[in-house]
Amino acid sequence: MDNFPYISSDYFSEKLKPKELHLTKETISRSTQKVFRDEIEFLYVLSGTGRIEINNLSTTITAGDFIQLMPYHVHRFLLAANETIQCYRIRFSIGLLLLVSTNQSTYLRSIQRIDNAIPVVPLKPRYRQHITYLCAELETEFQLTPDNHEPLNLALISFISYIYSRHQNELDKKPVTDNLGWLVLQYLHLHHQEELTPDKLGEAFGIDRKEVNRQLKQLTGMGFHQLLNQVRIRNAAALTQFHELSLNQIATISGFRSEAAFYKTFKQLQGVTPQEYRADGTASETISADVWELAGYILENCRQPLTIATAARHLHLTEKKIQHLLKTQFQTTFTQFLNTVRVQVGRNLLVTLDQSISDIALLSGFQDPLSFSRNFQRVYGTAPSVYLRESRQKLSLT
């Protein structure tokens, strides 16, 4: 294998907007340099075999493996001369993860979803089919319509996050507990909101401040304070999309003890002030956190008998409030939104399961095949049977 001389890892930030997502199909045929990013990545291996190194621990990856790379994962591919890996790479901002988490009350849970494990899981066959098909469909959709993909992005991240969570019990946790650098870097990310110092971080592992900085620099090429500011501003930028939060609240949530320090650091790392970031389009338009909680609830429960009254009770909203949110944010009604989500679920089931359209209709949450077909025609402009036939023809040509 190629062994690169290591001085420091490359740090990249594509400065993705809070709801932006990049999906690419890539072929990797040689080892890569160490890198870590501001964004979150999921990799799904389509074919080939090689190794991936994460925070100086390496593991074999092969077709069907699903990899989650967080900003605290310094990683690179290690490939022998005859090895090639083909994969889908899905990269998105923490802002999109927060939207999937539905509201600011779940912010802490979103950023603290840290496992002491190498984040590589082998997917079960049926999930492989789902991921492959969904990524191929979205890749085509992005090429045909380059704008207005926010609902698709939200749905994709919700789905792949769900799939990864279903496989987390298969993570290999043993090696990570012996990797001090991994644990120190992870602790910094997990506790960035606190009044964190090198001494306090060191106390958690029985090491001094010099060893803290040595571990961080060896792994990332950056010192404690540089990394801490990077983590805090990354999360602050993600939170600017929630206009229910003032900039002062965002500064406090992100770990800054003074507004002046927050503004100065934000400008240094983002190139604009927090107000400019929120106002000039770098952050997305005003979003109600309630509507994302509502959308997530419908997505999670669409295959069950679901009424607006049930959603209102669960979310502690009035039925009138729900209808208002859907009308102002998505220009739709509760029933139409629910049926659209069910149709999208049904389309994935239609092409991945060998079952009748009547069975797919029931699995998608519809009471009868006629309602499924009518709504399918409304969303996709064609009947389910025609869509299935054309999809099979496309697959036979690939």
ChimeraX attribute file (.defattr): number of C-alpha atoms within 10 A of each C-alpha:
attribute: neighborCount
match mode: 1-to-1
recipient: residues
	/A:1	13
	/A:2	12
	/A:3	10
	/A:4	11
	/A:5	7
	/A:6	11
	/A:7	12
	/A:8	15
	/A:9	19
	/A:10	14
	/A:11	15
	/A:12	12
	/A:13	12
	/A:14	11
	/A:15	16
	/A:16	20
	/A:17	19
	/A:18	23
	/A:19	22
	/A:20	19
	/A:21	22
	/A:22	14
	/A:23	19
	/A:24	15
	/A:25	16
	/A:26	14
	/A:27	15
	/A:28	15
	/A:29	18
	/A:30	17
	/A:31	21
	/A:32	16
	/A:33	15
	/A:34	23
	/A:35	18
	/A:36	22
	/A:37	21
	/A:38	21
	/A:39	21
	/A:40	21
	/A:41	20
	/A:42	23
	/A:43	21
	/A:44	27
	/A:45	25
	/A:46	21
	/A:47	15
	/A:48	17
	/A:49	19
	/A:50	22
	/A:51	19
	/A:52	21
	/A:53	17
	/A:54	22
	/A:55	24
	/A:56	17
	/A:57	14
	/A:58	16
	/A:59	14
	/A:60	14
	/A:61	21
	/A:62	18
	/A:63	18
	/A:64	22
	/A:65	20
	/A:66	25
	/A:67	20
	/A:68	18
	/A:69	20
	/A:70	20
	/A:71	22
	/A:72	25
	/A:73	24
	/A:74	23
	/A:75	25
	/A:76	20
	/A:77	24
	/A:78	23
	/A:79	22
	/A:80	15
	/A:81	11
	/A:82	10
	/A:83	16
	/A:84	17
	/A:85	21
	/A:86	19
	/A:87	24
	/A:88	21
	/A:89	17
	/A:90	20
	/A:91	21
	/A:92	24
	/A:93	26
	/A:94	27
	/A:95	27
	/A:96	25
	/A:97	21
	/A:98	26
	/A:99	29
	/A:100	23
	/A:101	20
	/A:102	22
	/A:103	17
	/A:104	18
	/A:105	10
	/A:106	13
	/A:107	17
	/A:108	14
	/A:109	12
	/A:110	17
	/A:111	16
	/A:112	13
	/A:113	9
	/A:114	15
	/A:115	13
	/A:116	16
	/A:117	16
	/A:118	22
	/A:119	21
	/A:120	24
	/A:121	22
	/A:122	21
	/A:123	20
	/A:124	13
	/A:125	9
	/A:126	10
	/A:127	16
	/A:128	20
	/A:129	16
	/A:130	18
	/A:131	22
	/A:132	16
	/A:133	16
	/A:134	16
	/A:135	19
	/A:136	14
	/A:137	12
	/A:138	17
	/A:139	16
	/A:140	12
	/A:141	14
	/A:142	15
	/A:143	9
	/A:144	9
	/A:145	9
	/A:146	9
	/A:147	9
	/A:148	10
	/A:149	16
	/A:150	14
	/A:151	11
	/A:152	14
	/A:153	20
	/A:154	20
	/A:155	18
	/A:156	19
	/A:157	20
	/A:158	19
	/A:159	18
	/A:160	19
	/A:161	15
	/A:162	12
	/A:163	18
	/A:164	20
	/A:165	12
	/A:166	13
	/A:167	15
	/A:168	15
	/A:169	10
	/A:170	14
	/A:171	15
	/A:172	16
	/A:173	14
	/A:174	11
	/A:175	12
	/A:176	18
	/A:177	11
	/A:178	10
	/A:179	14
	/A:180	15
	/A:181	22
	/A:182	23
	/A:183	19
	/A:184	20
	/A:185	25
	/A:186	19
	/A:187	17
	/A:188	21
	/A:189	20
	/A:190	17
	/A:191	15
	/A:192	22
	/A:193	20
	/A:194	14
	/A:195	10
	/A:196	15
	/A:197	15
	/A:198	18
	/A:199	15
	/A:200	15
	/A:201	20
	/A:202	17
	/A:203	13
	/A:204	12
	/A:205	13
	/A:206	10
	/A:207	14
	/A:208	15
	/A:209	16
	/A:210	11
	/A:211	16
	/A:212	23
	/A:213	20
	/A:214	15
	/A:215	21
	/A:216	20
	/A:217	19
	/A:218	17
	/A:219	25
	/A:220	23
	/A:221	17
	/A:222	18
	/A:223	17
	/A:224	21
	/A:225	13
	/A:226	9
	/A:227	19
	/A:228	21
	/A:229	18
	/A:230	19
	/A:231	21
	/A:232	22
	/A:233	25
	/A:234	23
	/A:235	24
	/A:236	25
	/A:237	25
	/A:238	23
	/A:239	28
	/A:240	25
	/A:241	27
	/A:242	22
	/A:243	15
	/A:244	14
	/A:245	14
	/A:246	12
	/A:247	19
	/A:248	14
	/A:249	14
	/A:250	23
	/A:251	27
	/A:252	17
	/A:253	20
	/A:254	22
	/A:255	22
	/A:256	24
	/A:257	14
	/A:258	11
	/A:259	15
	/A:260	11
	/A:261	12
	/A:262	25
	/A:263	19
	/A:264	13
	/A:265	19
	/A:266	23
	/A:267	16
	/A:268	12
	/A:269	13
	/A:270	15
	/A:271	11
	/A:272	16
	/A:273	17
	/A:274	23
	/A:275	12
	/A:276	13
	/A:277	19
	/A:278	21
	/A:279	15
	/A:280	11
	/A:281	10
	/A:282	17
	/A:283	23
	/A:284	20
	/A:285	14
	/A:286	14
	/A:287	14
	/A:288	16
	/A:289	19
	/A:290	17
	/A:291	21
	/A:292	20
	/A:293	18
	/A:294	21
	/A:295	20
	/A:296	19
	/A:297	15
	/A:298	22
	/A:299	18
	/A:300	14
	/A:301	14
	/A:302	23
	/A:303	20
	/A:304	14
	/A:305	10
	/A:306	14
	/A:307	14
	/A:308	17
	/A:309	12
	/A:310	12
	/A:311	19
	/A:312	16
	/A:313	11
	/A:314	11
	/A:315	13
	/A:316	9
	/A:317	14
	/A:318	14
	/A:319	17
	/A:320	10
	/A:321	13
	/A:322	20
	/A:323	16
	/A:324	17
	/A:325	20
	/A:326	18
	/A:327	14
	/A:328	11
	/A:329	13
	/A:330	12
	/A:331	12
	/A:332	15
	/A:333	16
	/A:334	19
	/A:335	12
	/A:336	13
	/A:337	19
	/A:338	21
	/A:339	23
	/A:340	19
	/A:341	21
	/A:342	25
	/A:343	30
	/A:344	16
	/A:345	19
	/A:346	25
	/A:347	19
	/A:348	18
	/A:349	19
	/A:350	24
	/A:351	19
	/A:352	15
	/A:353	12
	/A:354	10
	/A:355	11
	/A:356	11
	/A:357	19
	/A:358	15
	/A:359	16
	/A:360	25
	/A:361	26
	/A:362	16
	/A:363	18
	/A:364	23
	/A:365	22
	/A:366	24
	/A:367	13
	/A:368	13
	/A:369	16
	/A:370	13
	/A:371	14
	/A:372	26
	/A:373	20
	/A:374	15
	/A:375	21
	/A:376	22
	/A:377	15
	/A:378	13
	/A:379	15
	/A:380	14
	/A:381	11
	/A:382	14
	/A:383	16
	/A:384	24
	/A:385	13
	/A:386	9
	/A:387	18
	/A:388	16
	/A:389	11
	/A:390	12
	/A:391	13
	/A:392	11
	/A:393	11
	/A:394	10
	/A:395	9
	/A:396	8
	/A:397	6
	/A:398	5
